[in-house]
Amino acid sequence: MDETLNEGIMDLSEIKNKIEGAIKALPPQKLKIALDFLEDLQRSDEEETRMLLNDPGFMEDYRAAKDDIRTGQTIKWENIRRDV
């Protein structure tokens, strides 16, 4: 990841410390999800990842989605109907 992505917001050591703290606080069932996500980031094409992370709309949508999940404003996948 480009270290200047969020320059002035958090330095690299702060980011790593926050990640380590978050990992230590995760319950075992969520550790696997975190690992899968990190491995996907690692495997993904660097240019595509850079483009996505530099898209201000993506970060806004990602933060909004996290807020929706945290506040329970989600839809169960069982309730989504697709007429195919």
C-alpha positions in Angstrom: 0.0 0.0 0.0 1.2 3.5 -0.7 2.4 4.9 2.6 1.3 8.4 1.5 -2.3 7.3 1.0 -3.5 9.0 4.1 -0.5 11.2 4.8 -1.0 13.3 7.8 -3.7 11.2 9.3 -1.8 8.2 10.7 1.8 7.2 10.3 2.7 3.6 9.4 3.7 2.5 12.9 0.3 3.8 14.3 -1.5 1.9 11.6 0.4 -1.3 12.4 -0.2 -0.9 16.1 -3.9 -0.4 15.5 -4.0 -3.5 13.4 -2.2 -5.6 16.0 -4.6 -4.3 18.7 -7.6 -5.1 16.6 -6.3 -8.6 15.9 -5.7 -9.3 19.6 -9.3 -8.2 20.4 -11.0 -10.3 17.7 -12.8 -13.5 18.8 -11.5 -16.6 17.1 -14.3 -16.9 14.6 -13.6 -13.4 13.3 -9.8 -14.0 13.0 -10.4 -16.4 10.0 -12.5 -13.7 8.3 -9.7 -11.1 8.9 -7.1 -13.5 7.6 -9.2 -14.2 4.5 -9.6 -10.4 3.9 -5.9 -9.7 4.3 -4.9 -12.6 2.1 -7.3 -11.3 -0.6 -5.6 -7.9 -0.3 -2.2 -9.5 -0.6 -3.2 -11.5 -3.7 -5.1 -8.8 -5.5 -3.5 -6.8 -8.2 -1.6 -3.9 -6.7 -2.7 -1.4 -9.3 -6.4 -2.3 -8.8 -6.0 -2.1 -5.1 -4.3 1.3 -5.3 -7.0 2.6 -7.6 -9.7 1.4 -5.3 -8.1 2.7 -2.1 -7.5 6.1 -3.8 -11.1 6.4 -4.9 -12.7 8.7 -2.3 -16.1 7.3 -3.0 -14.9 3.8 -2.1 -13.7 4.8 1.3 -16.9 6.8 2.0 -19.0 3.8 1.0 -16.8 1.4 3.1 -17.1 3.6 6.2 -20.9 3.9 5.7 -21.2 0.2 5.3 -19.2 -0.3 8.5 -21.6 2.1 10.3 -24.6 0.3 8.9 -23.3 -3.1 10.2 -22.4 -1.6 13.6 -25.9 -0.1 14.0 -27.7 -3.2 12.6 -29.0 -1.5 9.5 -28.5 -4.5 7.3 -30.6 -7.0 5.4 -30.3 -10.7 6.0 -29.2 -12.5 2.9 -32.2 -14.9 3.3 -34.5 -11.9 2.8 -33.1 -11.0 -0.5 -35.1 -12.4 -3.3 -33.8 -12.7 -6.8 -36.2 -13.5 -9.6 -33.9 -15.2 -12.1 
